[in-house]
Amino acid sequence: MKKQPAKSPSLFVSLIPVVVLVGLLFGTISLFGGNTLSGGSQITLLIAAAVCCAIAILHCKTAWDAIEKTIINSIAGVAPAILILLIIGALAGSWMISGIVPTLIYYGIQIIHPDFYLVSTCIICAVVSVMTGTSWTTIATIGIALLGIGQAQGFPPGWIAGAIISGAYFGDKISPLSDTTVLASSTTGTPLFTHIRYMMITTVPSMLITLVIFTVAGFVHTPAATGDVAVYVDKLEETFTISLWLLLVPAVTIFMIIKKVPAIITLFLSAMVAGVVALFVQPHLLHEIAGAASPESLASKCKGLLVTFYGSTHIDAGNAALNDLISTNGMAGMLNTVWVIICAMAFSGAMTASGMLQVITTSFMRLMKRTVSMVTSTVCSGIILNLIAADQYIAIILTGSMFKDIYREKGFESRLLSRTTEDAVTVTSPLVPWNTCGMTQSSILGISTFVYLPYCFFNLISPLMSILIAALGYKIYRRKP
């Protein structure tokens, strides 16, 4: 069985599946708008994968067995992410119906002033993400609560999601607990804390600019009428049992994450504990979800709890906007995302097996003549890998592995590569609609990637800041002979 294509594809041939994918995606978006994850994007990815396979078999003489094996390995590589995604769906439902998220919204609306909402949201998500080391969990927990607060205060969804994602990925990028941070440092052979300290040179200025933008935007924004906010507060109190004791669940969740309990275990236990809390604190809501006509019973409440974990819930709070806010979709709401992740991995596997992915990335190496061109090439390569491989972990590993020897040969310390890799890959992954991160954050927040993309200022500024610092030559270290 052939493990490498018998004939290496040219750059022109390698770009054909990418051009087909981009063209079809634009067509799909024009047809379906923000509803592309319902099936349009999935079919587009499979067609692009089929084009790639056809070229690999007919032109490159690659054996189908090799392509199939690589696709299977690609899908297997994201299996933990798919499981986490499903558990997050259950967690989002249980945290809402148990009253945890409504309690956070209830007090948050009254504490966070609208003028400082966006910048406060960004800072809160950054702090939580640094402490926990995970953007996904930050967005799925505190991010959901902050989303509700922002909607109650009248902020557009794009601005809210932009502030949440900017803060979450700042923490994900510099936290020593972050898997992407550890992966970037280990792939390039850079000590972890050396990598983190060196990232501060580009990360801190990017975050400061982001905070300035969100501060100005908060003052410019016209907040919702005080009466509307009061209605939210009253309706939340009428519908849910609001108590500060409920916040013990997120506190315990954060504690488990800090103690490095595996993400799957942490999220699962958090969802289950929230479910138990719902049984005792919000039994009337579980009965309503179950749709039972008979008086409340344990069987009715258990049925409502199971629906909360896996299905859609619609609670009538007496306010249309609030009804939309507190409705959940459970694990079923994540199935479109799971479907598109599998299709994206099929495309990634086909590109890898055919050798086209390697041809595209290595073509950037020819542009490396000076420091700024080398960093720019690395940034572009990382972003393109996010687009093609559709997974940040794959993109980090490939970027670090491909450029490691080049940076060494040109006399640069490995920390320049590790920093550039994170600046290019980690922060841009949620901006790609078919990337695992982009699909996940869009599904968790219920906001299309294209809606929040223009407002993720930290994620957009970081790659440009990496190139700017390289152009200035600031603290670009050379290896000692």
GUZAKE-862422 format. One line per field, with one value per residue (C-alpha): residue number from 1; residue in one letter; chain; x, y, z. Coordinates in nm, 4 decimals. Layout:
// GUZAKE-862422
seq <- (NUM/...)
type <- (a/...)
mol <- (A/...)
px <- (X/...)
py <- (Y/...)
pz <- (Z/...)
END
This chain:
// GUZAKE-862422
seq <- (1/2/3/4/5/6/7/8/9/10/11/12/13/14/15/16/17/18/19/20/21/22/23/24/25/26/27/28/29/30/31/32/33/34/35/36/37/38/39/40/41/42/43/44/45/46/47/48/49/50/51/52/53/54/55/56/57/58/59/60/61/62/63/64/65/66/67/68/69/70/71/72/73/74/75/76/77/78/79/80/81/82/83/84/85/86/87/88/89/90/91/92/93/94/95/96/97/98/99/100/101/102/103/104/105/106/107/108/109/110/111/112/113/114/115/116/117/118/119/120/121/122/123/124/125/126/127/128/129/130/131/132/133/134/135/136/137/138/139/140/141/142/143/144/145/146/147/148/149/150/151/152/153/154/155/156/157/158/159/160/161/162/163/164/165/166/167/168/169/170/171/172/173/174/175/176/177/178/179/180/181/182/183/184/185/186/187/188/189/190/191/192/193/194/195/196/197/198/199/200/201/202/203/204/205/206/207/208/209/210/211/212/213/214/215/216/217/218/219/220/221/222/223/224/225/226/227/228/229/230/231/232/233/234/235/236/237/238/239/240/241/242/243/244/245/246/247/248/249/250/251/252/253/254/255/256/257/258/259/260/261/262/263/264/265/266/267/268/269/270/271/272/273/274/275/276/277/278/279/280/281/282/283/284/285/286/287/288/289/290/291/292/293/294/295/296/297/298/299/300/301/302/303/304/305/306/307/308/309/310/311/312/313/314/315/316/317/318/319/320/321/322/323/324/325/326/327/328/329/330/331/332/333/334/335/336/337/338/339/340/341/342/343/344/345/346/347/348/349/350/351/352/353/354/355/356/357/358/359/360/361/362/363/364/365/366/367/368/369/370/371/372/373/374/375/376/377/378/379/380/381/382/383/384/385/386/387/388/389/390/391/392/393/394/395/396/397/398/399/400/401/402/403/404/405/406/407/408/409/410/411/412/413/414/415/416/417/418/419/420/421/422/423/424/425/426/427/428/429/430/431/432/433/434/435/436/437/438/439/440/441/442/443/444/445/446/447/448/449/450/451/452/453/454/455/456/457/458/459/460/461/462/463/464/465/466/467/468/469/470/471/472/473/474/475/476/477/478/479/480/481)
type <- (m/k/k/q/p/a/k/s/p/s/l/f/v/s/l/i/p/v/v/v/l/v/g/l/l/f/g/t/i/s/l/f/g/g/n/t/l/s/g/g/s/q/i/t/l/l/i/a/a/a/v/c/c/a/i/a/i/l/h/c/k/t/a/w/d/a/i/e/k/t/i/i/n/s/i/a/g/v/a/p/a/i/l/i/l/l/i/i/g/a/l/a/g/s/w/m/i/s/g/i/v/p/t/l/i/y/y/g/i/q/i/i/h/p/d/f/y/l/v/s/t/c/i/i/c/a/v/v/s/v/m/t/g/t/s/w/t/t/i/a/t/i/g/i/a/l/l/g/i/g/q/a/q/g/f/p/p/g/w/i/a/g/a/i/i/s/g/a/y/f/g/d/k/i/s/p/l/s/d/t/t/v/l/a/s/s/t/t/g/t/p/l/f/t/h/i/r/y/m/m/i/t/t/v/p/s/m/l/i/t/l/v/i/f/t/v/a/g/f/v/h/t/p/a/a/t/g/d/v/a/v/y/v/d/k/l/e/e/t/f/t/i/s/l/w/l/l/l/v/p/a/v/t/i/f/m/i/i/k/k/v/p/a/i/i/t/l/f/l/s/a/m/v/a/g/v/v/a/l/f/v/q/p/h/l/l/h/e/i/a/g/a/a/s/p/e/s/l/a/s/k/c/k/g/l/l/v/t/f/y/g/s/t/h/i/d/a/g/n/a/a/l/n/d/l/i/s/t/n/g/m/a/g/m/l/n/t/v/w/v/i/i/c/a/m/a/f/s/g/a/m/t/a/s/g/m/l/q/v/i/t/t/s/f/m/r/l/m/k/r/t/v/s/m/v/t/s/t/v/c/s/g/i/i/l/n/l/i/a/a/d/q/y/i/a/i/i/l/t/g/s/m/f/k/d/i/y/r/e/k/g/f/e/s/r/l/l/s/r/t/t/e/d/a/v/t/v/t/s/p/l/v/p/w/n/t/c/g/m/t/q/s/s/i/l/g/i/s/t/f/v/y/l/p/y/c/f/f/n/l/i/s/p/l/m/s/i/l/i/a/a/l/g/y/k/i/y/r/r/k/p)
mol <- (A/A/A/A/A/A/A/A/A/A/A/A/A/A/A/A/A/A/A/A/A/A/A/A/A/A/A/A/A/A/A/A/A/A/A/A/A/A/A/A/A/A/A/A/A/A/A/A/A/A/A/A/A/A/A/A/A/A/A/A/A/A/A/A/A/A/A/A/A/A/A/A/A/A/A/A/A/A/A/A/A/A/A/A/A/A/A/A/A/A/A/A/A/A/A/A/A/A/A/A/A/A/A/A/A/A/A/A/A/A/A/A/A/A/A/A/A/A/A/A/A/A/A/A/A/A/A/A/A/A/A/A/A/A/A/A/A/A/A/A/A/A/A/A/A/A/A/A/A/A/A/A/A/A/A/A/A/A/A/A/A/A/A/A/A/A/A/A/A/A/A/A/A/A/A/A/A/A/A/A/A/A/A/A/A/A/A/A/A/A/A/A/A/A/A/A/A/A/A/A/A/A/A/A/A/A/A/A/A/A/A/A/A/A/A/A/A/A/A/A/A/A/A/A/A/A/A/A/A/A/A/A/A/A/A/A/A/A/A/A/A/A/A/A/A/A/A/A/A/A/A/A/A/A/A/A/A/A/A/A/A/A/A/A/A/A/A/A/A/A/A/A/A/A/A/A/A/A/A/A/A/A/A/A/A/A/A/A/A/A/A/A/A/A/A/A/A/A/A/A/A/A/A/A/A/A/A/A/A/A/A/A/A/A/A/A/A/A/A/A/A/A/A/A/A/A/A/A/A/A/A/A/A/A/A/A/A/A/A/A/A/A/A/A/A/A/A/A/A/A/A/A/A/A/A/A/A/A/A/A/A/A/A/A/A/A/A/A/A/A/A/A/A/A/A/A/A/A/A/A/A/A/A/A/A/A/A/A/A/A/A/A/A/A/A/A/A/A/A/A/A/A/A/A/A/A/A/A/A/A/A/A/A/A/A/A/A/A/A/A/A/A/A/A/A/A/A/A/A/A/A/A/A/A/A/A/A/A/A/A/A/A/A/A/A/A/A/A/A/A/A/A/A/A/A/A/A/A/A/A/A/A/A/A/A/A/A/A/A/A/A/A/A/A/A/A/A/A/A/A/A)
px <- (0.0000/0.1388/0.1846/0.3032/0.1645/0.3553/0.3585/0.3939/0.1257/0.2220/0.1143/-0.1456/-0.2976/-0.2854/-0.4834/-0.7693/-0.9592/-0.9086/-1.0454/-1.3399/-1.4071/-1.3944/-1.6109/-1.8733/-1.8761/-1.9435/-2.2253/-2.3653/-2.3541/-2.5367/-2.8084/-2.8497/-2.7137/-2.6391/-2.8064/-2.5225/-2.4468/-2.7814/-2.6351/-2.5013/-2.1508/-2.1307/-2.2130/-1.9661/-1.6851/-1.7624/-1.7646/-1.4277/-1.2953/-1.4217/-1.2440/-0.9251/-0.9589/-1.0205/-0.7078/-0.5055/-0.6107/-0.6066/-0.3214/-0.1008/-0.1632/-0.2363/-0.3958/-0.7499/-0.6573/-0.4017/-0.6564/-0.9228/-0.6846/-0.5736/-0.9344/-1.0218/-0.7210/-0.8203/-1.1717/-1.0375/-0.8133/-1.1115/-1.3201/-1.2453/-1.3495/-1.6777/-1.7475/-1.6673/-1.8989/-2.1900/-2.1280/-2.1174/-2.4645/-2.5894/-2.4076/-2.5593/-2.9076/-2.8611/-2.6931/-2.9830/-3.2726/-3.1095/-3.1027/-2.7233/-2.7094/-3.0300/-2.8769/-2.5602/-2.7709/-2.9969/-2.7113/-2.4939/-2.7582/-2.7740/-2.3993/-2.2358/-2.3040/-2.3899/-2.1101/-1.8527/-2.0299/-1.8163/-1.4805/-1.5928/-1.7045/-1.3701/-1.1748/-1.3926/-1.3577/-0.9827/-0.9395/-1.1520/-0.9728/-0.6286/-0.7349/-0.8900/-0.6735/-0.9663/-1.1574/-1.4256/-1.5315/-1.5069/-1.7395/-1.9783/-2.0178/-1.9499/-1.9744/-2.3368/-2.4254/-2.2524/-2.4321/-2.7641/-2.6588/-2.5531/-2.8767/-3.0742/-2.8775/-2.9446/-2.6014/-2.5824/-2.4953/-2.1758/-2.0278/-2.1174/-1.9658/-1.6605/-1.5914/-1.6463/-1.4228/-1.1506/-1.1187/-1.1477/-0.8744/-0.6430/-0.6496/-0.6329/-0.3219/-0.1145/-0.2384/0.0105/-0.2946/-0.3943/-0.3471/-0.2690/-0.0034/0.1597/0.1285/0.2911/0.5807/0.6405/0.6126/0.8805/1.0986/1.0511/1.0308/0.6693/0.7242/0.9829/0.7157/0.4521/0.6806/0.7844/0.4204/0.3511/0.5404/0.2684/-0.0269/-0.0404/-0.0400/-0.3068/-0.5238/-0.4764/-0.5888/-0.8868/-0.9878/-0.9675/-1.1973/-1.4526/-1.4398/-1.5126/-1.7857/-1.9498/-1.9751/-2.1105/-2.3756/-2.7288/-2.8347/-3.1740/-3.4339/-3.4160/-3.7704/-3.6703/-3.3887/-3.6291/-3.8674/-3.5854/-3.5017/-3.8653/-3.9398/-3.6241/-3.7216/-4.0764/-3.9639/-3.6583/-3.5578/-3.2682/-3.0025/-2.6337/-2.5951/-2.6371/-2.3041/-2.1292/-2.1640/-1.9533/-1.7120/-1.6579/-1.6246/-1.3497/-1.1771/-1.1737/-1.0287/-0.7547/-0.6736/-0.6305/-0.9146/-0.9646/-1.2062/-1.4486/-1.4752/-1.5055/-1.7784/-1.9716/-1.9674/-2.0659/-2.3633/-2.4741/-2.4447/-2.6453/-2.9070/-2.9370/-2.9661/-3.2476/-3.4403/-3.4459/-3.4435/-3.6434/-3.8797/-4.1670/-3.9598/-3.8701/-4.2388/-4.3195/-4.0462/-4.1792/-4.5200/-4.6926/-5.0631/-5.0704/-4.9502/-4.5788/-4.4116/-4.0578/-4.1069/-4.2196/-3.9213/-3.6758/-3.8255/-3.7872/-3.4274/-3.3405/-3.4969/-3.2887/-2.9718/-3.0398/-3.3157/-3.4794/-3.6383/-3.8774/-3.9810/-4.2535/-4.1227/-4.3862/-4.1416/-4.0585/-3.6959/-3.6369/-3.8001/-3.5450/-3.2622/-3.3426/-3.4326/-3.1735/-3.1058/-2.9011/-2.6881/-2.9150/-2.8245/-2.4644/-2.5343/-2.5028/-2.1621/-2.0561/-2.1661/-1.9675/-1.6567/-1.6589/-1.6938/-1.4152/-1.1853/-1.2647/-1.1431/-0.8366/-0.7492/-0.7795/-0.5545/-0.2964/-0.2925/-0.2569/0.0412/-0.1383/-0.1368/0.2409/0.2929/0.0861/0.2636/0.6164/0.5623/0.5681/0.9206/1.0559/0.9513/1.1723/1.4617/1.4458/1.2990/0.9757/0.9160/0.9837/0.7348/0.4821/0.5164/0.4646/0.1558/0.0071/0.0870/-0.0794/-0.3948/-0.4138/-0.3703/-0.6612/-0.8639/-0.7588/-0.6985/-1.0048/-0.8548/-0.6236/-0.4305/-0.3407/-0.2494/-0.0221/0.1584/0.2096/0.3224/0.5686/0.7053/0.7502/0.9245/1.1344/1.4418/1.4192/1.4214/1.7127/1.9114/1.8590/1.9867/1.6659/1.5616/1.2655/1.0530/1.0075/0.8458/0.6347/0.5043/0.4298/0.2494/0.0157/-0.0347/-0.1367/-0.3199/-0.4754/-0.6477/-0.7706/-0.9246/-1.2637/-1.2851/-1.3042/-1.6673/-1.5719/-1.2863/-1.3663/-1.3279/-1.5352/-1.8157/-1.8077/-1.8180/-2.0884/-2.2986/-2.2451/-2.3303/-2.5964/-2.4325/-2.2982/-1.9212/-1.9624/-2.1667/-1.9059/-1.5894/-1.5548/-1.5752/-1.3160/-1.0569/-0.7982/-0.8095/-0.7744/-0.4994/-0.2721/-0.1374/-0.0782/0.0984/0.3298/0.4331/0.4689/0.6978/0.9109/0.9305/1.0462/1.3021/1.2023/1.3542/1.4172/1.6738/1.9393/2.0643/2.4053/2.6752)
py <- (0.0000/0.3364/0.5847/0.8704/0.9833/0.8386/1.1805/1.5029/1.7571/2.1059/2.4169/2.4942/2.1466/2.1599/2.4836/2.3464/2.1791/2.4936/2.7180/2.4805/2.4842/2.8631/2.9123/2.6639/2.8108/3.1596/3.0167/2.8284/3.1381/3.3426/3.0744/2.9877/3.2938/3.2192/2.8788/2.7110/2.4637/2.2937/2.1013/2.3344/2.3631/1.9894/1.9056/2.1719/2.0175/1.6685/1.7913/1.9633/1.6435/1.4421/1.6781/1.6357/1.2558/1.2487/1.4546/1.2399/0.9126/1.0171/1.2674/1.1803/0.8042/0.7873/0.4627/0.4957/0.2880/0.5512/0.8317/0.6416/0.5621/0.9252/1.0475/0.7980/0.9083/1.2736/1.2056/0.9957/1.2862/1.5121/1.2458/1.3966/1.7407/1.5967/1.4327/1.7582/1.9443/1.7099/1.7393/2.1191/2.0996/1.9090/2.1515/2.4578/2.3135/2.2078/2.5339/2.7294/2.5272/2.4832/2.8621/2.9075/3.1183/3.3119/3.3947/3.5260/3.7295/3.8555/4.0000/4.0891/4.3146/4.5136/4.5272/4.5806/4.9301/4.9344/5.1831/4.9304/4.6099/4.5234/4.5935/4.4202/4.1156/4.0956/4.1268/3.8759/3.6150/3.6797/3.6269/3.3109/3.1721/3.2389/3.0630/2.7661/2.7478/2.6799/2.9135/2.6535/2.6083/2.9825/3.0623/2.7764/2.8852/3.2474/3.3481/3.2317/3.4341/3.7461/3.6983/3.7167/4.0320/4.1997/4.1106/4.2505/4.5744/4.6004/4.5235/4.3718/3.9986/4.0495/4.2939/4.0693/3.7572/3.9557/4.0677/3.7163/3.5451/3.8113/3.7709/3.3911/3.3479/3.5942/3.3637/3.0489/3.1855/3.2773/3.0392/2.7674/2.5419/2.5809/2.2776/2.4963/2.6854/2.3633/2.2176/2.5180/2.5233/2.1479/2.1206/2.3867/2.2713/2.5909/2.5876/2.6615/2.9731/3.1091/3.0749/3.2503/3.5408/3.5948/3.5962/3.8894/4.1148/4.0744/3.9645/4.2512/4.5324/4.3456/4.3137/4.6795/4.7968/4.5621/4.6966/5.0552/4.9686/4.7976/5.0872/5.3434/5.1228/5.0922/5.4688/5.5114/5.2409/5.3483/5.1168/4.9543/5.1491/5.1046/4.9751/4.6942/4.5874/4.5968/4.3706/4.1198/4.1245/4.0810/3.8045/3.6129/3.6281/3.5125/3.2232/3.0909/3.0476/3.2950/3.2269/3.3026/2.9454/2.8283/2.9908/2.7172/2.4948/2.7197/2.7776/2.4038/2.3700/2.6327/2.4613/2.1278/2.2928/2.4636/2.1250/1.9949/1.7463/1.6307/1.8509/1.5698/1.4665/1.8255/1.9240/1.6002/1.6273/1.9951/1.9109/1.6266/1.8371/2.1156/1.8562/1.7408/2.1044/2.1553/1.8619/2.0292/2.4011/2.4285/2.1261/2.3313/2.4071/2.0424/1.9545/2.2216/2.0892/1.7339/1.8582/1.6417/1.7128/1.5321/1.6845/1.7117/1.3772/1.2423/1.0677/1.3942/1.5836/1.3145/1.3227/1.7017/1.6702/1.4215/1.6501/1.9356/1.7333/1.6155/1.8248/2.1626/2.3445/2.6377/2.8103/3.0754/3.3658/3.6112/3.8043/3.7091/3.8275/3.6541/3.3350/3.3229/3.3915/3.1097/2.8487/2.5732/2.2975/2.0516/1.7880/1.7837/2.1461/2.0398/1.7717/2.0060/2.1094/1.7466/1.6698/1.9556/1.8689/1.5163/1.6515/1.9047/1.6287/1.4296/1.7246/1.7697/1.4001/1.4000/1.7067/1.5475/1.2049/1.3539/1.5665/1.8859/2.0300/1.9936/2.1521/2.4586/2.5162/2.4516/2.7027/2.9738/2.8769/3.0167/3.3637/3.3566/3.5921/3.8275/3.8135/3.9931/3.7783/3.4652/3.5658/3.6759/3.3430/3.1573/3.3642/3.3082/2.9385/2.9041/3.0832/2.8756/2.5566/2.6701/2.7081/2.3782/2.1450/2.2883/2.2151/2.4317/2.1377/2.0040/2.3554/2.4152/2.0830/2.1240/2.4877/2.4191/2.1046/2.2521/2.5717/2.4408/2.3522/2.6723/2.8949/2.6949/2.7192/3.0949/3.1263/3.2234/3.0972/2.8600/3.1001/3.3238/3.0333/2.9228/3.2781/3.3316/2.9976/3.0948/3.4461/3.2933/2.9723/2.9738/3.3119/3.2809/2.9338/3.0643/3.2973/3.0105/2.8908/2.5295/2.5066/2.3040/2.6182/2.8397/2.5850/2.5238/2.8890/2.9658/2.6774/2.7573/3.1260/3.0786/3.3498/3.2958/3.3129/3.5781/3.7913/3.8006/3.7853/4.1658/4.2280/3.9754/4.2518/4.0639/3.7710/3.9976/4.2180/3.9424/3.8105/4.1675/4.2544/3.9552/4.0835/4.4419/4.3428/4.1408/4.4385/4.6594/4.3975/4.4326/4.1584/3.9200/3.6890/3.4890/3.1496/3.1441/2.9605)
pz <- (0.0000/-0.1009/0.1768/-0.0448/-0.3785/-0.6722/-0.8353/-0.6422/-0.7404/-0.8556/-0.6647/-0.9329/-0.9050/-0.5244/-0.5185/-0.7303/-0.4382/-0.2268/-0.5018/-0.5492/-0.1731/-0.1433/-0.4518/-0.3353/0.0157/-0.1189/-0.3291/-0.0309/0.1884/-0.0751/-0.0931/0.2760/0.4561/0.8203/0.7953/0.6054/0.8870/0.8309/0.5384/0.2718/0.4148/0.4730/0.1106/-0.0050/0.1984/0.0668/-0.2942/-0.2424/-0.0812/-0.3786/-0.6210/-0.4203/-0.4192/-0.7938/-0.8618/-0.6178/-0.7804/-1.1461/-1.1510/-0.8523/-0.8733/-0.5008/-0.3852/-0.2524/0.0529/0.1555/0.1152/0.3073/0.5930/0.6238/0.6260/0.8999/1.1049/1.0608/1.1865/1.4755/1.5737/1.6432/1.8223/2.1678/2.0399/1.9116/2.2477/2.4292/2.1938/2.2715/2.6458/2.6149/2.4595/2.7642/2.9960/2.8287/2.8734/3.2354/3.3377/3.1920/3.3316/3.6738/3.7067/3.7012/3.3855/3.4738/3.8129/3.6465/3.4046/3.6862/3.8895/3.5908/3.4363/3.7582/3.8249/3.4829/3.3496/2.9767/2.9010/3.0239/2.9219/2.6176/2.7805/3.1027/2.9054/2.7288/3.0553/3.2448/2.9694/2.9536/3.3287/3.3343/3.0284/3.1791/3.4988/3.3205/3.0074/2.7787/2.5497/2.4743/2.8374/2.9058/2.6162/2.6971/3.0615/3.1535/2.7876/2.7650/3.0756/2.9418/2.6097/2.7930/2.9778/2.6543/2.4783/2.7708/2.7422/2.3692/2.2222/1.8706/1.8723/1.6683/1.9191/2.2141/2.0593/1.9480/2.3052/2.4444/2.1876/2.2040/2.5797/2.5762/2.3143/2.4885/2.7912/2.5809/2.4126/2.7201/2.9896/3.0907/3.1307/2.7645/2.5418/2.2371/2.4320/2.5437/2.1931/2.0218/2.2665/2.2552/1.8756/1.8273/2.1182/2.3206/2.7031/2.8022/3.0118/2.7687/2.5018/2.7166/2.8150/2.4536/2.3409/2.5727/2.3304/2.0671/2.2807/2.5318/2.2688/2.0701/2.3801/2.4817/2.1384/2.1623/2.5034/2.3760/2.0842/2.3102/2.5594/2.2880/2.1394/2.4824/2.5234/2.1703/2.2162/2.3063/2.5891/2.6134/2.8073/3.1826/3.1737/2.9381/3.1699/3.4649/3.2738/3.2196/3.5905/3.6974/3.4478/3.5391/3.9057/3.8259/3.6055/3.7906/4.1513/4.1675/4.4312/4.4775/4.6046/4.2442/4.1587/4.3547/4.0461/3.8143/4.1044/4.1428/3.7638/3.7542/4.0477/3.8608/3.5521/3.7561/3.9077/3.5496/3.5660/3.2031/3.0105/2.9281/3.2946/3.4157/3.1722/3.2218/3.6025/3.5804/3.3575/3.5849/3.9035/3.7385/3.6455/4.0065/4.1177/3.8652/4.0159/4.3575/4.2728/3.9469/3.9499/3.8038/3.4928/3.4394/3.4651/3.2043/2.9711/3.0077/2.8957/3.1507/3.1984/3.5329/3.8631/3.9169/3.9831/3.9990/3.6628/3.5029/3.6412/3.5285/3.1791/3.1709/3.2873/3.0124/2.7515/2.8924/2.8363/2.4821/2.3245/2.2796/2.5715/2.5488/2.8702/2.8614/3.0685/2.9482/2.7286/2.3677/2.3796/2.7119/2.5822/2.3010/2.5441/2.7863/2.5231/2.4754/2.2235/2.4293/2.2617/1.9561/1.8902/1.8346/1.5738/1.2738/1.4031/1.4541/1.0999/0.9495/1.1559/1.0144/0.6579/0.7203/0.8406/0.5254/0.3176/0.5382/0.5155/0.1362/0.1077/0.3359/0.1697/-0.1788/-0.0734/-0.1796/0.1722/0.1964/-0.1479/-0.0551/0.2754/0.1492/-0.1309/0.1334/0.2312/-0.0962/0.0143/0.3233/0.2669/0.5653/0.9154/0.8274/0.5182/0.7222/0.9921/0.7298/0.5500/0.8777/0.9592/0.6118/0.6265/0.9684/0.8530/0.5337/0.7359/0.9540/0.6358/0.4796/0.7744/0.9557/1.2973/1.5080/1.6531/1.3107/1.1950/1.4972/1.4567/1.0812/1.1061/1.3866/1.2250/0.8767/0.9815/1.2714/1.0638/0.8575/1.1664/1.3046/0.9810/0.9675/1.3236/1.5063/1.8470/1.8476/2.0531/1.7480/1.5652/1.8623/1.9141/1.5453/1.5294/1.8124/1.6717/1.3387/1.4255/1.7727/1.7484/1.3884/1.4281/1.5554/1.2535/1.0025/0.9693/0.8889/1.1402/1.4524/1.6665/1.4376/1.4218/1.7964/1.9037/1.6488/1.7783/2.1470/2.1096/1.8432/1.6311/1.2800/1.2352/0.9675/1.2099/1.4889/1.2742/1.2170/1.5928/1.7135/1.7245/1.9296/1.6900/1.3876/1.5326/1.6699/1.3347/1.2135/1.5397/1.4945/1.1511/1.2781/1.5663/1.3226/1.0861/1.3741/1.4738/1.8386/2.0548/1.7661/1.9227/1.7399/1.8505/2.0133/1.8102)
END
